[in-house]
Amino acid sequence: MNENIATEATELDNLMLIIKSFLEHMEYTLGKDKYTATKYDAFNALAYAVRDKLVERWLDTQQAYYNSDNKRIYYLSMEFLMGRALGNSLINLGILDDFREAMTSLGYDFEELFEEEQDAGLGNGGLGRLAACFLDSMATMSIPAYGYGIRYEYGIFRQKIVDGAQMELPDNWLRYRNPWELDRQEHLHPVKFYGRVITTVNKQGNVVKEWVDTEDVMAMAYDTPIPGYQNNTVNTMRLWSAKSSRDFDLKFFNEGNYIRAVEKKMQTETISKVLYPADNVIEGKELRFKQEYFLASATIHDVLYRFKKKHTDLKLLPEKVAIQLNDTHPALAIPELMRVLLDLENMEWDDAWKVTKKTFAYTNHTILPEALEQWPVWFFEQILPRHLQIVFDINTRFMEEVKERFPGDSDRLSRMSIVEEHWERKIRMAHLAIVGSHSVNGVAALHTEIIKNQLFRDFYEMYPERFNNKTNGITQRRWLKMANPPLADLISEYIGTGWTTDLYELEKLRAATKDPEFVPRWQAVKRANKERLAAYILKHNCIEVNVDSMFDCQVKRIHEYKRQLLNVLHVITMYNRIKENPAGEFVPRTFIFGGKAAPAYFTAKLIIRLINAVGSVVNNDPDVGDRMKVVFLANYSVSLAEDIFPASDLSEQISTAGTEASGTGNMKFALNGALTIGTLDGANIEIMEEVGKENIFIFGLTAAEVNNLRKKGYNPRDYYNRQPELKKTLDMIAGGFFTPNAPDLFRPIVDILLNQGDYYMLLADYASYVACQEEVSKVYLDQDEWARRAILNTAGMGKFSSDRTIAEYAREIWGISPMNITPGAGSRQPGETF
Ligand SMILES: *Cc1c(COP(=O)(O)O)cnc(C)c1O
């Protein structure tokens, strides 16, 4: 009895403390009272109250890392697509229910406040979201890890659909304050650009290279706490922001032209202004190159600064530091580390090179040639003259090594060279990353085979031990527990909560397929989620969708290789079938599309217009009724994704085999109980292995068949001429059926397919895709069978937790083991001062 009263009293205390913290932040941090506080203020005061909870554990974690001197992992990425932090922080800290109770008692609609938060959209798509999932997993596994990136003032643009076309609006996310970050004025590194290199001989008679007359930009750190799942660990994501240097200020302001001086100052700060909005394609712009070096240089200096607090011998660096390069974007860190070791630390080349190779590891994310970074030598030389010398020196030595291994093979030399010598000389960043790392990994089994046997074949022959696979994963804390509470709760009720940190626990759900109580509850959860999404669609698109229809979803960046267009061909085919047989039986579908097109990608933007044009015909045709709707959801982002996955029945993963490195959207769908229709591409293959061939819909050419058909000679017109339904569909698009007022609008799309070789082989896969969709519809008619397969999909997702991926990186690449964080190492204890 007494004990109960005591517990109740602490719970009340706890509630009062939360309320007090919230009210104090509202009053003292935000300066608002009951007359002026907006809902957005309430979100901010709440976020500050939650941040206070993060900070103690954060200080403890960081001090524990310092004391232990364990090896650290630095995850370098130009993108971190974090989304919102509030719900995730509350869940990971295990304080969601307490805060809900406190806020509800103050009269707030708790879930409504979540909607006030801006997404942190510092990424384009899969690559940036992977980095975010990895941070969550590393913190959850108590791995001493840091994410390093750029604090873009403008993240990925906000997409609006105006008259069916994409419009881009700036994402000025910091204008609304960012309650999660802490600025670290003291962590300031100068980053040099331009200038020239002078060669001198020092007193010891050694040749010394000096990089002089540079233009310097300061990199200032902003830290964001990354909480692990209920484990006391809080890691750091450190993002760099560009500030003009004091020297710079003095020099220009002393010239007397005040306005010109301010202009100059603003120019240097443009480096961290905006994220490049292109996914899977490079933009060879000077500003982008500068951003990449800005991240690389500031981070290397920070890493060495931290290392030197405990150590003096830089030869020990690889024992204490692992650096993972998220694609080649941060690969200038390799010549930057070499420069520091050679020029500033006076290390011998061979020692510096050994240290560098042992420290770096490189992850390849794509084999699309247009996405492989190559920087023209002429501007590399202007902007980073000393680094270019070092890259040439690396290459000279590397070419000697190749000659020794493969004498007389000059073709191989030019294929492997870091310097592409044709026409315009260019630096091949992937070659630099491979040569400068001890590990090169692909992101799914098939992708790794392709990089070993095709893309980087020569390198695999030379360094087979460097190549390895790390199949991507996603964090179940965000993508199931947070995004889909009703499903998460149902699962926990049935198998316990172990799945939150061990996703293989989901295997236990297999038994649930035979439980006559469980299946209807599963179906009810899906239906409730679909109703919520239907309400969203009604509100944002003014389209009323049939909640009993199959929600057939394709959400991801718009790209030809991802083949949204193949999906559209099926949509039109189904429309034509209804029109030809209006009284026929059709399994109703809601086709849901979402995704951004790079602003300069003409074809991708035209595909968005086509989807919307088809939608406006189909959705308004009385013959169709509620058997079919086509919806394009604007501004696909992490927070929109969190609403879509839980409500989806069918996941479209239909890239041309061999083009999608892994995909992670495929995993989020399946985890939330959607069935997949897909090609044997990327991680789809491994999903099939885990859920069973009979529980996934596979169609189309294999990667090997795609290669063979290309070699043999592929003629898309053969398919067009032989398949009347396909011909009709393409003729409608080309003939202006969907845009009578602009009949030629979509001609370029059909042109690509019929006259420009259909590189992604949509026509070759069309028949197989449509047939497979018929099978999908047939299965959907049996709702219990569909639910059974859906449960088995969720049950088979254990492998696709990013915890598993990170465990593999840690063990096989980084040589890092998890740590336990004991409270009290760094945070202020009662009675302590500073
Ligand atoms: C997961 C995710 C992606 C990646 O999706 P893919 O289908 O793997 O291309 C892109 N954008 C967002 C917002 C995501 O959450």
Ligand as a Chemical Component Dictionary entry (heavy atoms), coordinates in Angstrom:
data_LIG
# 
_chem_comp.id                   LIG 
_chem_comp.type                 NON-POLYMER 
_chem_comp.pdbx_formal_charge   0 
_chem_comp.three_letter_code    LIG 
# 
loop_
_chem_comp_atom.comp_id 
_chem_comp_atom.atom_id 
_chem_comp_atom.alt_atom_id 
_chem_comp_atom.type_symbol 
_chem_comp_atom.charge 
_chem_comp_atom.model_Cartn_x 
_chem_comp_atom.model_Cartn_y 
_chem_comp_atom.model_Cartn_z 
_chem_comp_atom.pdbx_ordinal 
LIG C1 C1 C 0 13.102 5.313  -47.944 1  
LIG C2 C2 C 0 12.992 6.595  -48.627 2  
LIG C3 C3 C 0 13.530 6.767  -49.913 3  
LIG C4 C4 C 0 14.174 5.641  -50.678 4  
LIG O1 O1 O 0 13.170 4.946  -51.403 5  
LIG P1 P1 P 0 13.543 3.923  -52.562 6  
LIG O2 O2 O 0 12.223 3.327  -52.931 7  
LIG O3 O3 O 0 14.467 2.918  -51.959 8  
LIG O4 O4 O 0 14.150 4.704  -53.664 9  
LIG C5 C5 C 0 13.411 8.000  -50.513 10 
LIG N1 N1 N 0 12.807 9.029  -49.902 11 
LIG C6 C6 C 0 12.265 8.901  -48.666 12 
LIG C7 C7 C 0 11.594 10.075 -48.035 13 
LIG C8 C8 C 0 12.345 7.696  -47.987 14 
LIG O5 O5 O 0 11.821 7.585  -46.762 15 
# 
loop_
_chem_comp_bond.comp_id 
_chem_comp_bond.atom_id_1 
_chem_comp_bond.atom_id_2 
_chem_comp_bond.value_order 
_chem_comp_bond.pdbx_ordinal 
LIG C1 C2 SING 1  
LIG C2 C3 SING 2  
LIG C2 C8 DOUB 3  
LIG C3 C4 SING 4  
LIG C3 C5 DOUB 5  
LIG C4 O1 SING 6  
LIG O1 P1 SING 7  
LIG P1 O2 DOUB 8  
LIG P1 O3 SING 9  
LIG P1 O4 SING 10 
LIG C5 N1 SING 11 
LIG N1 C6 DOUB 12 
LIG C6 C7 SING 13 
LIG C6 C8 SING 14 
LIG C8 O5 SING 15 
# 
